[in-house]
Amino acid sequence: MRISCVLNKAEANKESSNLILFPEGVSFCHLTQTSATYPSAIIVGACIKDQRCHGFVYRNSDICLTYTKVNNDGRTNGSGNTDQNPIIEFNDFCLGFLICNDIQHLNFSEELFAKLRASKAKTKILCIPANMSSAWLPCDKLPDKYHGFYVALCNNNEFQDRCKSFIADMGGKKVSVQRNVEPISYRTTMNCNE
Protein backbone atom coordinates (compact mmCIF):
# COMPACT_ATOMS: atom_id res chain seq x y z
CA MET A 1 0.00 0.00 0.00
CA ARG A 2 1.34 3.42 -0.97
CA ILE A 3 0.48 6.40 1.27
CA SER A 4 0.99 9.97 0.06
CA CYS A 5 0.75 13.36 1.78
CA VAL A 6 0.03 16.22 -0.62
CA LEU A 7 -0.97 19.88 -0.28
CA ASN A 8 -3.20 20.15 -3.36
CA LYS A 9 -4.78 18.20 -6.22
CA ALA A 10 -1.92 19.04 -8.63
CA GLU A 11 0.49 17.19 -6.32
CA ALA A 12 -1.98 14.30 -6.04
CA ASN A 13 -1.88 13.96 -9.82
CA LYS A 14 1.85 13.27 -9.60
CA GLU A 15 1.40 10.42 -7.12
CA SER A 16 0.13 6.89 -7.72
CA SER A 17 -1.17 5.99 -4.29
CA ASN A 18 -3.75 3.85 -2.55
CA LEU A 19 -4.24 6.55 0.10
CA ILE A 20 -3.88 10.30 -0.51
CA LEU A 21 -3.92 12.55 2.55
CA PHE A 22 -4.49 16.31 2.34
CA PRO A 23 -3.91 18.82 5.19
CA GLU A 24 -6.42 20.63 7.36
CA GLY A 25 -7.86 23.57 5.45
CA VAL A 26 -7.77 21.97 1.99
CA SER A 27 -10.43 23.13 -0.47
CA PHE A 28 -13.45 20.83 -0.72
CA CYS A 29 -13.08 20.85 -4.52
CA HIS A 30 -9.52 19.45 -4.19
CA LEU A 31 -10.98 16.44 -2.35
CA THR A 32 -13.89 15.85 -4.73
CA GLN A 33 -11.82 16.34 -7.89
CA THR A 34 -9.01 14.09 -6.65
CA SER A 35 -11.55 11.45 -5.67
CA ALA A 36 -13.14 11.63 -9.15
CA THR A 37 -9.72 11.37 -10.81
CA TYR A 38 -8.56 8.46 -8.61
CA PRO A 39 -11.74 6.61 -7.60
CA SER A 40 -9.91 3.50 -6.39
CA ALA A 41 -7.74 5.55 -4.00
CA ILE A 42 -8.84 6.52 -0.51
CA ILE A 43 -8.82 10.32 -0.22
CA VAL A 44 -8.64 11.99 3.23
CA GLY A 45 -8.72 15.67 4.13
CA ALA A 46 -10.31 18.37 6.30
CA CYS A 47 -12.11 21.47 5.00
CA ILE A 48 -13.21 24.60 6.84
CA LYS A 49 -16.82 25.74 6.51
CA ASP A 50 -18.85 28.02 8.79
CA GLN A 51 -15.94 28.35 11.26
CA ARG A 52 -15.77 24.55 11.74
CA CYS A 53 -13.36 22.00 10.39
CA HIS A 54 -15.01 19.01 8.70
CA GLY A 55 -13.12 15.84 7.82
CA PHE A 56 -13.92 13.60 4.87
CA VAL A 57 -12.86 10.17 3.67
CA TYR A 58 -13.66 9.36 0.03
CA ARG A 59 -13.67 5.96 -1.64
CA ASN A 60 -14.99 5.16 -5.13
CA SER A 61 -15.76 8.89 -5.60
CA ASP A 62 -18.20 8.81 -2.65
CA ILE A 63 -17.91 10.16 0.87
CA CYS A 64 -17.76 7.13 3.16
CA LEU A 65 -16.83 8.81 6.46
CA THR A 66 -17.19 12.30 7.90
CA TYR A 67 -16.45 13.88 11.22
CA THR A 68 -16.26 17.38 12.65
CA LYS A 69 -13.21 18.49 14.62
CA VAL A 70 -13.86 18.29 18.36
CA ASN A 71 -11.39 20.83 19.77
CA ASN A 72 -11.24 24.61 19.31
CA ASP A 73 -7.93 25.83 17.92
CA GLY A 74 -8.15 29.63 17.72
CA ARG A 75 -8.93 29.50 13.99
CA THR A 76 -11.98 27.23 14.00
CA ASN A 77 -14.65 26.32 16.53
CA GLY A 78 -14.68 22.75 17.75
CA SER A 79 -17.90 20.77 17.76
CA GLY A 80 -17.28 19.30 21.22
CA ASN A 81 -18.91 16.11 19.87
CA THR A 82 -16.95 13.13 21.19
CA ASP A 83 -19.66 10.65 20.14
CA GLN A 84 -18.24 10.56 16.62
CA ASN A 85 -16.45 7.44 15.42
CA PRO A 86 -13.83 8.47 12.83
CA ILE A 87 -12.68 4.97 11.94
CA ILE A 88 -13.54 2.81 8.94
CA GLU A 89 -12.49 -0.60 7.65
CA PHE A 90 -12.07 -1.73 4.05
CA ASN A 91 -11.38 -5.48 3.86
CA ASP A 92 -7.84 -5.84 5.29
CA PHE A 93 -7.33 -2.12 5.86
CA CYS A 94 -8.40 0.01 8.85
CA LEU A 95 -8.24 3.80 8.77
CA GLY A 96 -8.49 6.05 11.82
CA PHE A 97 -8.86 9.78 11.39
CA LEU A 98 -8.11 12.72 13.71
CA ILE A 99 -8.02 16.36 12.65
CA CYS A 100 -5.00 18.30 13.96
CA ASN A 101 -5.22 19.09 17.68
CA ASP A 102 -7.90 16.45 18.27
CA ILE A 103 -4.86 14.28 19.01
CA GLN A 104 -4.75 16.24 22.31
CA HIS A 105 -8.32 15.32 23.26
CA LEU A 106 -7.27 12.38 25.42
CA ASN A 107 -10.57 10.48 25.70
CA PHE A 108 -11.44 10.89 22.03
CA SER A 109 -7.97 10.09 20.66
CA GLU A 110 -7.17 7.25 23.08
CA GLU A 111 -10.45 5.52 22.23
CA LEU A 112 -9.63 5.78 18.53
CA PHE A 113 -6.09 4.45 19.09
CA ALA A 114 -7.50 1.45 21.00
CA LYS A 115 -9.98 0.70 18.19
CA LEU A 116 -7.19 0.88 15.60
CA ARG A 117 -4.99 -1.50 17.57
CA ALA A 118 -7.91 -3.91 18.17
CA SER A 119 -8.79 -4.12 14.47
CA LYS A 120 -8.10 -7.47 12.80
CA ALA A 121 -7.08 -5.64 9.61
CA LYS A 122 -3.56 -6.33 8.29
CA THR A 123 -2.87 -2.65 7.62
CA LYS A 124 -3.84 0.05 10.14
CA ILE A 125 -3.26 3.74 9.50
CA LEU A 126 -3.99 6.88 11.50
CA CYS A 127 -4.48 9.88 9.20
CA ILE A 128 -3.99 13.38 10.62
CA PRO A 129 -4.84 16.36 8.40
CA ALA A 130 -3.14 19.20 10.25
CA ASN A 131 -2.21 22.87 10.48
CA MET A 132 0.54 22.71 13.11
CA SER A 133 3.65 24.59 14.14
CA SER A 134 6.98 22.81 14.57
CA ALA A 135 6.30 22.35 18.30
CA TRP A 136 4.05 19.38 17.45
CA LEU A 137 5.57 15.88 17.28
CA PRO A 138 9.12 17.16 16.63
CA CYS A 139 11.09 13.95 17.34
CA ASP A 140 12.12 11.28 14.82
CA LYS A 141 10.24 8.69 16.88
CA LEU A 142 6.65 9.22 17.99
CA PRO A 143 5.47 8.64 21.59
CA ASP A 144 4.35 5.10 22.44
CA LYS A 145 0.65 5.95 22.14
CA TYR A 146 1.21 6.24 18.34
CA HIS A 147 2.65 2.72 18.04
CA GLY A 148 0.79 -0.27 16.60
CA PHE A 149 -0.35 1.47 13.40
CA TYR A 150 1.10 3.66 10.66
CA VAL A 151 0.73 7.41 11.18
CA ALA A 152 0.41 9.80 8.24
CA LEU A 153 0.35 13.50 9.15
CA CYS A 154 -0.15 15.98 6.32
CA ASN A 155 0.46 19.53 7.46
CA ASN A 156 -0.72 22.76 5.90
CA ASN A 157 1.96 25.30 4.92
CA GLU A 158 0.37 28.23 6.81
CA PHE A 159 3.08 28.43 9.50
CA GLN A 160 6.56 29.60 8.54
CA ASP A 161 7.93 27.40 11.34
CA ARG A 162 5.70 24.42 10.61
CA CYS A 163 5.66 20.77 11.54
CA LYS A 164 6.89 18.87 8.48
CA SER A 165 4.45 16.33 7.04
CA PHE A 166 5.55 12.79 7.81
CA ILE A 167 4.68 9.11 7.65
CA ALA A 168 5.68 6.86 10.56
CA ASP A 169 5.84 3.07 10.68
CA MET A 170 4.02 0.86 13.19
CA GLY A 171 6.83 1.31 15.73
CA GLY A 172 6.48 5.11 15.60
CA LYS A 173 9.65 5.75 13.54
CA LYS A 174 9.26 8.51 10.94
CA VAL A 175 10.11 6.79 7.66
CA SER A 176 9.26 9.65 5.29
CA VAL A 177 9.55 13.33 6.26
CA GLN A 178 9.27 16.51 4.19
CA ARG A 179 12.34 18.66 3.71
CA ASN A 180 10.29 21.69 2.69
CA VAL A 181 6.69 21.49 1.38
CA GLU A 182 7.10 18.80 -1.29
CA PRO A 183 4.72 15.81 -1.48
CA ILE A 184 5.92 12.70 0.33
CA SER A 185 4.98 9.05 0.09
CA TYR A 186 5.78 5.69 1.60
CA ARG A 187 4.98 2.14 0.54
CA THR A 188 4.05 -0.04 3.51
CA THR A 189 5.38 -3.58 3.68
CA MET A 190 1.81 -4.83 3.94
CA ASN A 191 -0.39 -5.40 0.94
CA CYS A 192 -4.12 -5.28 1.38
CA ASN A 193 -7.12 -6.00 -0.77
CA GLU A 194 -8.72 -2.63 -1.04
ChimeraX attribute file (.defattr): number of C-alpha atoms within 10 A of each C-alpha:
attribute: neighborCount
match mode: 1-to-1
recipient: residues
	/A:1	16
	/A:2	17
	/A:3	24
	/A:4	26
	/A:5	32
	/A:6	25
	/A:7	24
	/A:8	19
	/A:9	21
	/A:10	11
	/A:11	15
	/A:12	24
	/A:13	13
	/A:14	10
	/A:15	19
	/A:16	14
	/A:17	22
	/A:18	18
	/A:19	24
	/A:20	29
	/A:21	28
	/A:22	30
	/A:23	28
	/A:24	27
	/A:25	22
	/A:26	19
	/A:27	17
	/A:28	16
	/A:29	12
	/A:30	19
	/A:31	27
	/A:32	19
	/A:33	13
	/A:34	22
	/A:35	25
	/A:36	16
	/A:37	15
	/A:38	21
	/A:39	17
	/A:40	16
	/A:41	22
	/A:42	25
	/A:43	28
	/A:44	28
	/A:45	30
	/A:46	30
	/A:47	21
	/A:48	19
	/A:49	12
	/A:50	8
	/A:51	10
	/A:52	19
	/A:53	24
	/A:54	22
	/A:55	24
	/A:56	21
	/A:57	25
	/A:58	24
	/A:59	20
	/A:60	15
	/A:61	20
	/A:62	15
	/A:63	16
	/A:64	12
	/A:65	16
	/A:66	19
	/A:67	20
	/A:68	23
	/A:69	26
	/A:70	25
	/A:71	22
	/A:72	15
	/A:73	13
	/A:74	7
	/A:75	10
	/A:76	15
	/A:77	17
	/A:78	18
	/A:79	15
	/A:80	12
	/A:81	12
	/A:82	14
	/A:83	8
	/A:84	13
	/A:85	15
	/A:86	20
	/A:87	21
	/A:88	15
	/A:89	16
	/A:90	14
	/A:91	13
	/A:92	16
	/A:93	20
	/A:94	21
	/A:95	24
	/A:96	22
	/A:97	30
	/A:98	26
	/A:99	25
	/A:100	25
	/A:101	19
	/A:102	20
	/A:103	18
	/A:104	12
	/A:105	13
	/A:106	10
	/A:107	11
	/A:108	19
	/A:109	20
	/A:110	15
	/A:111	11
	/A:112	20
	/A:113	20
	/A:114	12
	/A:115	15
	/A:116	24
	/A:117	16
	/A:118	11
	/A:119	15
	/A:120	14
	/A:121	16
	/A:122	14
	/A:123	25
	/A:124	23
	/A:125	24
	/A:126	22
	/A:127	28
	/A:128	29
	/A:129	28
	/A:130	25
	/A:131	23
	/A:132	23
	/A:133	18
	/A:134	12
	/A:135	10
	/A:136	13
	/A:137	15
	/A:138	11
	/A:139	10
	/A:140	13
	/A:141	16
	/A:142	18
	/A:143	12
	/A:144	9
	/A:145	12
	/A:146	20
	/A:147	18
	/A:148	20
	/A:149	23
	/A:150	24
	/A:151	27
	/A:152	27
	/A:153	29
	/A:154	32
	/A:155	29
	/A:156	24
	/A:157	21
	/A:158	11
	/A:159	12
	/A:160	8
	/A:161	11
	/A:162	18
	/A:163	23
	/A:164	22
	/A:165	30
	/A:166	26
	/A:167	27
	/A:168	24
	/A:169	22
	/A:170	18
	/A:171	16
	/A:172	20
	/A:173	19
	/A:174	19
	/A:175	14
	/A:176	18
	/A:177	21
	/A:178	17
	/A:179	11
	/A:180	10
	/A:181	15
	/A:182	13
	/A:183	21
	/A:184	20
	/A:185	23
	/A:186	19
	/A:187	15
	/A:188	14
	/A:189	10
	/A:190	12
	/A:191	13
	/A:192	15
	/A:193	10
	/A:194	14
